[in-house]
Amino acid sequence: MNGHRRDNRWTQGYLHALGGQQREAALRQFLAPGAAPHGTGKPASPAASLLNVRGGTSGTPAVYQEPRPRPPPDTQAAADRVLEAGRRNNKKDDYDKRMEVFAQEMVEGDDEYKAELLDEVLKRDKNAFNSWLKADRLHNVTDEGRIKPTERNTVFQGMTAGIEGDHFNAEAIPVQFIHDSHDPALIASYIELQDTGERDGFERSLTAFAGVSDGRMYGFVTDPDNQSVIRDFTLAVQDHQDWYESQTLDRFQITTSLYGASVHEFEAPITFSEGQLRTMRMGFEHNNGLKTDGELLLAYPDRLERNEAVTQQYSQLSQNMGHLVGPDNANWATFAVWASDEIGRNLEGGLGIELGELGGGDPRYWLSVGNSKLISDIGPAFQHFNEVFADPANRTMSFDEFWSSFESEWGDRGISYLDGKQDRELDLRNAFKAYHEAMQLRQQEVDLASNGPGHEQDIEALADRRSELMLYANTLVGLQEQEIVQPEVEEGMQTLADLGPVNPKGAAAPWVDFHVPGDKPGSERRFDTDSDFPVSGDRVNLDGQFTTVGGETVELDEVLHDRLVSLRGDNKDPSDPDSAATDHWERYGDRMTYIYHLFAEYQRDDSLFTSPRVAFESRAKALNNDPELPPG
């Protein structure tokens, strides 16, 4: 008898889980062949007894009846129970008890019910978030075992459903509650509905994002469902860099009195823990292989550490490009390593920087802005080139196929030369077409060398042609990137913010220089941009032709000469190395002339491939502005 009852219970549970047609088929299968009808004295099978539970006559199986659906919970009654819970006369209400009942009531229905119950509670108790409905209290009653973690999570699920279903405005939930929830889904939904173009919306988004715990940060930034939210948010961080830094950088104020000077430190309003920063960095790098835009600002709040991250990324891009186009010619990313390192030197300070700050400017800020702006705009093209052609099977891919894949992968991310934006001359496309041809020439050299001796002249001719293509490509990238950062260069060399002249009478020229590794380990060379250009003895000269992405065949030396002439606006010949020195680094044409000759003279200097932190020691002293933590 007991076994029969157990069979019945099991069979009923199994059948209830099936759909209608499946359930009917299963019932017939469970009915034992030749089962005796009622009254024959033989025991019926469990399935037969189920068939006779409702309707029919003796021996005639009844049709299975669907269970009656459970009526939806009553949100009005549930809200009554929540708001009555913990009520005490003549003393403060028991808010923990109210939170306990609220979480338990939220479990009773689906997401729609949860959102409606929360909406009803908020309508009746407009002070809920200022009294009992706090994320910290919800976590505490969970930790004390008064509610289950699943019950706590239903509260966050209800808020997420309410936001996404427009049951109430996201701003009805205080951002501090969102932050303290540490719930990734709730935080993502909240950020998605903010207008991050506005300062208030961005502030709420940043505060909410800081609530993602270190244990969940990696999953949050790599979740495929969050990529649109993350992309828009990180671009907003870049756009609001000035305000972002005011919220995430510790501040120091010096006050003086009769008793001397004293320094007061003000902790940043929004901070990230060491664990959050480390997992954030891993997550951002996992997404694209490169940290760009606001990803850099979020993952590296400290300017010096951010600068070293940029420099290291350039170094990796440079090394990877060297494997494809040859390590005997520096690519643009190779030179970018030392330009970024130079920014790090200036972020540390120096006479030029201090004079600019005394004059009312903010050169360190503008250097930092330009530094992260360039890697974010130019870096992705190098990253995609390296990723695609790291696989030898892809090296037969045409340039047009490569560029199409790049646009597909990196479009809609604010990159200046994609999406129909800035790059009127198609400099980046032509640059990477030249890099693509250089890669193919490099492969031809390797193939000829593998055939044994006798091909030295052919290999040398291919190598010379490849050097020309590399110089052309490097210069085109330089033209694009220097145009991108022109506003930051001018701002950084302005004596009075928005008021004073930029580099008046070339006064800043003595402090604009460029350091690269020396010929010996630990040594360095300094190029003064206002002095005659040093001659290397291994200059790359342009003698060949190139077919542009538009199908036009151009002479390399002529096309670059004409571009530089159009930028300068004076009578100097930009092809002459003696015209490279300038007192006015803020002038785009003067700057590009110097950069072109730097590329031509030192492109084949293999010391440029030295690791930056091997050549020069680390300058980063803090992680998240806390000197107690090691740089990382």
N, C-alpha and C positions, 0 to 999 in steps of 0.2 A: 504493500500500500504506500509506504513512504517512498519507495523507488519510483512508483507510478507518479506520485505527486511531483517529485523532482524532475521527472521526464516532462511532465506538463509545463512546469515553470520554465525549463530550458527551451522547450519548443515554442512557447508563447513569446519568449524574449527574442528568439531567433526570427520568428515570423514577423514580429513587430518591426524589425530592422529592415525588412524587405519591402520593395515596392509592390503595388497592387497586383500586377500580372505575375511577378515572381512569387508573391505570396500564395496565389491560387495554385500555381504549378507545384510549389513546395508542399502544400497541403495534400495534393493528390499523391505526391511521391511518398509522403509519410504514412498515408493510409495503407496499412498492411494488406496484401492480397488476400482475399477471402475472409476479411474481418467479419466476425459474426455480428448480425444485427442485434439490436437491443432485445433482451428477453430470451436468448438462446441458451444462456447459462455459460457462455464462453466470454472471457475478458476481452474487451475492446482494446485496440492499440491506443497509445497516447494521442496520435493524430486523429483517430476516430472520435475520441472523447472531445477533442477540440472542435471537430466538425459539428458535434451535437450540442455545443454550449448554448446556442440560441436558435429558436425557431425550429420548424420541421416536425414531423411525426416520428413515432418510434421507428428506428431503422432508416430514417430518411435524413441524410446530412443536411445541415443548415448552411446557408451562404455566410461566409465570414463577414463580420461587421467591422468597419473601420472604427478605431477608438475615437471618441469625441475629442475635438481639439481643446486644448487647455485655454481658457479665456485669458486675454492679455491682462497683465497686472494693472491695477487702478493707480495711476500716478497721483491722483488727488489724495487718495487714502494713504499712499506711501509717503507723500510729502507731509501729511498730518503726523504720521508716526515719527518721521525724522525730526520734525521741529518740536514735537512734544518730548522727545527723548532727552534726558538730562536736565529737564526743566526743574528748577528748585525755587521754592518761595523764600524770599528774604535773604537769598545768598546767590552767589554767582553760579550760573548754570554749569552743569557737568559737560564741558565741550568734548571731552574724550568719548563720553557715552554717546553723544549725538553723532560724532564722526563714526563710531562703531556701527550704529544703527543705519546710518546713511550708506556705508559701504555694503552692509548686508542687504539693504533694499535694492541697491544697484545691481546685485547679482540676479535678481528675480526675472529680468527680461532681456530682450535683445538690445542692440545698439540704439535703435530708435527709442525704445523705452527709457534707456539710460539717459539719452540726451533730453527727452521730455521731462523726466523726473528732475534732472539738474536744472532745467529751465524753470520748472515750477517752484523749486526750492529757492532759486535766486530771485524770482518775482516776489515771493512772500517775505523773504529775509534779505533785504538789500544790503545788510551789514554782514552777511555770512563770511565773506572773504576777510573781513576785518576782525572777526571774532573766532568762530570755531572751524571754519573751512580753510585750513592751511595745510600745505603739503607736508611740512615738518610734523604736524600732529598726525597726519595719516601714516607717515613712516613710523612714528613712535608707537602708535597703537598696534601696528603690525609687528614691530620688534618685541613688544610686550606680549604677543600671542593673543591679543583680544580679537583680531581679525586675521584672516589668512592672506598670504601674499596675492592669491588670485582675487580676493575681494578688494584689496587695495588697487590692483590693476584695473578692475572694472570701473573704478572712479575715473581713472585717466582715460580709459576707453570711452566712457560716456562724454568726457569733455572733448576728446578728439572727434567723436561722432557729432557732437553739437556744433563744433567749429566747421567741420566739413559739410554738414547738412544745413548750415545756415539757421540753426535753431536760435542762435544768439551770436552777436558780434564777438569776434575773438578778443576785442579789447575789454569785453565784460569780465574776462579772467585776468587778474593782475599778473603782470609779467613775472613778478617774484614767485608766484605760485608755479608758473610754467618752469622757471629756473629750478626751483626746489623740488619739482616732481622728478627730475632726472629721467623722465620717460621719453625715449627717442621719438616715438610716433607722435606724441602730443607736441613735443618741441618742433618737429618738422612741419606739422600741420599749422602751428602757430606762426612760424617764420614765413611759410608760404603765403599767408594772407596779409602780410605786412607790406606796406609801400616803402621799400628800402631806399627809394630815391629821395624820400623825405627824411630829415634828421631824426624825427621822433620814431618813425617806423624802423629805421635802421638801429636806433638805440634799443628798442624793444627786441629786435631780432638778435642783436649781439648779446644782450643780457640772457635771453633764452638759450642761445647756443652755448654760452658758458656753463649752463646747467647740465650738459651732457657729461656724464662721469667718465673718468679715464678708462674704466672697464668696458664702456659702451661706445667710446669715441671712434675707435677704428671702424666698428660696424656701422656707425651712423654715417660717416663720411664716405664709406665704400658701398653702402646699400644702393642697389640700382634704382630703387624707387625714390631715392633722395637726390639723385644727380642733378635734376633740374633746379631743385631748391638750393643745393650746395653751390651750383654754378652762379645763380643769380645773387646769392648772398655774398660769395667771395668777390664778385665783381663790384658789389656795393661797398665792400670793405675798402677796395682800392680807391673807389670814388670818394670815400669819406675818410681818407687816410689822416688828414689833419685832426679831425675830431676823434677818430679811432685812437690815435696815439695819445691824445689828451686823457683818454679813459683807461688806457692800458699801460702807460709809462708812469713810474713813480716820479714825483716832483720834489725838488729841493728849493727851499727859500732861505735866503740869507738875510738876517735882520741885524741891525747895529744899534747899540745903545751906549750909554756912558761906561758900561762895564765890558764893552767889546762886541765882537760879532758872534752870532750863533746861527747854526744851520738847523733848519726844521725840515723833516722828511714827511711827505704826504703820500700815503699808499694809494696806488691806482684804484679807482672805483671798481674796475672789472679786472679780475685776474684769472689766470689759468694755472692749474697745478703742474708740477713737473710731469706727472703721469699723463695728464691731458695733452700736454704739448708733445710728448714723445709719441703717443698713439695717434695724435692728429697728423704728425709728420709722416708716419708710416702709411696712414690712410690716404693722404693726399698724393703721396708718391705712388701708391698702388694704383690709383685711378688713372694717371696719365704718364707715369714714369718721370714726371717733372712737376715741381711745385711752382705755381705762377700766381699772379694777381694777389687777391686777398688771402690766398692760401699761405703765401709767404708772410704776410702781416700777421695772420692768426697764429701760425705755427712758430713764428720768431718775433715776439713782441720787442725784443731788444734789437736796436738798430745794427750794432756791430755784429751780433750773431746772425742777423738776417743777411747782412752783407757777406759774411763768410759762407752762408748757405748758397747765395747767388754765385759767388766766386767758385765754389766747389761744383755747382751744377754746370757752369761754363767749362770747367776743367774736364768733367766727364763727357760733355758733348764734344769738346775738342778732341779728346783721346779717341772716342768712338768714330768721329769723322776721319781721323788720321788712319784708322784701320781700313777705311773705304776708299779715300781719295789719295792716301799716301802720307806717311809721317815726315816726309822730307819737305813738305810745304805747310806752313801754318794756315789754318782756315780762320774764318772770322771769329769763331768761338775761342780760338787760341789767343788772339789779341784781346778779346773781351775778358778773359781771365785777368789780365794785368790791368785793364781799365777798371774793372770792378775792385781789384785789390787796391788800386790807387784811391778809389772812393773810401775804402776802409781806412786808409792812412789819414784822409781828411776828416772822417768821422771821429777819429781819435782827437783831432784838434791840430793846432799849428798856428803859426803867426798869421797866415792868410785868412784862415777860418775865423780866428779871434778878431781880426780887424773888421771882417765882414759883419760879425755879430755886434761889435762895438758901434758900427755904423748903422745899426738898426735892422740889418738883414737876418736871414735865417738859412745860411748856406747848408748846414748839416741836414736840415729837413728836406731841402730840395735835392740834395745829393742822394738821399735815401729814396725819395720818390722816384727819381730817374733811374736809380739802380734796379728797383723791383719792376718798374714799368718796362724796361728794355728786355729783361729776361722773359717777361710775360708775353711780350709781343714777338720777339725774334726767336726766342728759344724753341717754341713749338715746331717751327719748320725744321730746325736741326734735329730735334727729338724724333720727329716722324721720319725723316730721311734715314736716321740711324736705325730706327726700329724696322723699317721696311727692308732695307738693303743689308741688314745684318744676316739675313737668310740668303745664301748664295743663289738659291733658286729664283729669287726675285730680281736679280741683277739684270735680267733680260727685259724687265718691265720698261715700257717707254716712259719718257718724262711726263707726257700728258696723263698717262694712267696714274703715275705717282702723284701728280698735283691734284688730280681729281680725288684720289683717296685721302689726301691731306685736307682738302676742303670738306670732305664728308666727315672726317674725324674731328676737325678743330673748328668748323664753322660755328657761327652764332656764339662766339666767345669774346667778342669785342676786339679781335685781332685787326690791326690797322689795314693790312693788305689783303684781307679776305672780305667776303660779303659785300663787295662793291665799294669798299671804303678807300682810305688814303693809299695810294701807290699809283699815281697817274702814269709814271714811266714804266710800270711793271718791273721795277727793279728786283723785287724778291723773286718773282717768277723767272726772270732771266738769270739771276744769280744761281738759283738752284738748277736751272737747265745747264748752266756751265759746270756746277758741281757734279751733275749727273754725267756729263761728258767726261769730266776729269776722272770719275770713278771707272768709266769704261776704258779710258786710256790706261789707267793703272792696271787693270786686268790684262790688257794686251801686253804691257811690259812684263808682267808676271808670267804670262804664257810664253813669251819669247825667251825669257831667261830660263824657263824650264826645258827649252829645246837644246840647251848647251851653248858653247861659245860660238862666236861668229855673228851675233846679232847686236853687238854693242852699239853701233852707230844708230840702228833703228830704235833701240831702247832709249838712247840719249835724246833722239829727236822727239820721241813720244813724251819723255819727261819734260823737255823744254816746253812743248805745247801744253802739257798739263800745268806747268807753273804759270803760264800766261792765263789759262782759264781760271786758275785759282786766284790770281791777282784781280782779274776782272770781276769774278764773283765776290771776293772779299770787299772790293770797293763798292759794288752795287749794294751789298748789305749795309756797308757803312753809310752810304747816301740815305738809305731808308731810315736806319736807326737814329742817325743824327738829326734828321728832320723831326722824328717822333719826339725826341727829348729837347728840342730847341726851347720850348717854354721853360722847362726846368733849368736849363743852362742859364738863361737870361735871369730868371728869378734868383738863382743861387749866386749870381754875381752882381746883384743889385744892392746898393748901399742902404737904401731905406725902403722897407717893404711897400710896394705899390706907389712909391713917391719919388725915390731918388733915381739917379742915372745908373745905367748898367756899366760897370767897369770904367768909371770916368778916366779918360786919358790913358787907358791901358794900365792903370795903377796896380791891377791884380796880376799882371803878367809874371812878375818874379816868383809867384807862388803856384803857378800852373805848370806842373811837370809830370813826368811819367817814369815809373820805375819798372825794370824788368830784371830777371836773374842775370848775374854776371857770368863770365866765362869759367870762373872757378866756383866750387861749391861754397855756398854761404855768402858769396859776393853779389853785388847788384850794380846795375847801370842806371843812370838817371838822364833822361832826355828833357832838356829845358825847352819848352815850346816857343819861347821868345828868342832862342838862339839859333845859329846856323845848324842845319840838320847834319848829324854825323853820318858819314858815308861808310857803308859796311864792306864794300868790295865784292858783294855777291848780289847785286841788284837784279831784280827781274825786269826785263824790258818787254814791251808789247809790240809784236810785229805781225801777229796773225789776224785772222778774221773770225767772226762768230755770226751764226744765224739765230736771230732773236725768236722769241715765242710768237712774234707776229709775222715771221717768215722773211724778215729783212736781213740781208747780209751786211755787216758793218765791220769797219777797221777798228780793232780794239783800242789802239792808241788815240785815234781821232775821236771816237765816241766819248771816251772818258775825258779827254782834253776839252772838248766842247761843253760837256756837262759842268766841269769845274769852272770854266770861263764864265758860263752863264750865272754861276752862283756868286762869283767874287765881286763883280761890279767895279773892278779897277783895271789898270794896264799891265799888271804882273802876269807873267806866263806861268800858269799852274803846273806845267810839265817840268819846269826847271826846279831842281831841289833847293836852289837858293831862295825860292819864293815861299818855302814852307814855314819859316819862322814867322810868328805873329804875336803882337801884343794884345790882340783882341780875340781871345778864345770864344767869346760869346757870339762871334759872327760865324754863321753856318758855312759860308764859302771859305773863309780863312781856316776854320777848323778842319774841313774836309780836305783841303789841300795838304795840310800837315799829315792827316791820317793816311792819305793816299801814298805819300812818300815814305811814311813809316812802314806801310805794308810792302811797298816795292823793295825797300832796302833790307828789311829783316824777315821777310816771309820764309826764307830758307835757313833761318837760325834755329837749330834744333833745341837750343836751351829754352826756348819759349814753351816747350812741352813739359818743362819741369812742374811738378806738383806745387801749387801755390803755398801750401802750408809747410812743404819742405824748404822752399826758397825763403819764405818769410814766416816768422812765428805767428801763432794765432793771436788775434787782438780781442776776441770775444772773452769777456770776463764773467759773464753772468747768464744764467738761464732764468727767463721771466723776471729779470731785474733783481734777483735775489743773490747777493754775493756768496751766500752759504751754499748754493747749488753749483755744481760743476757745469761748464759749458757742454753742450751736446747737440 
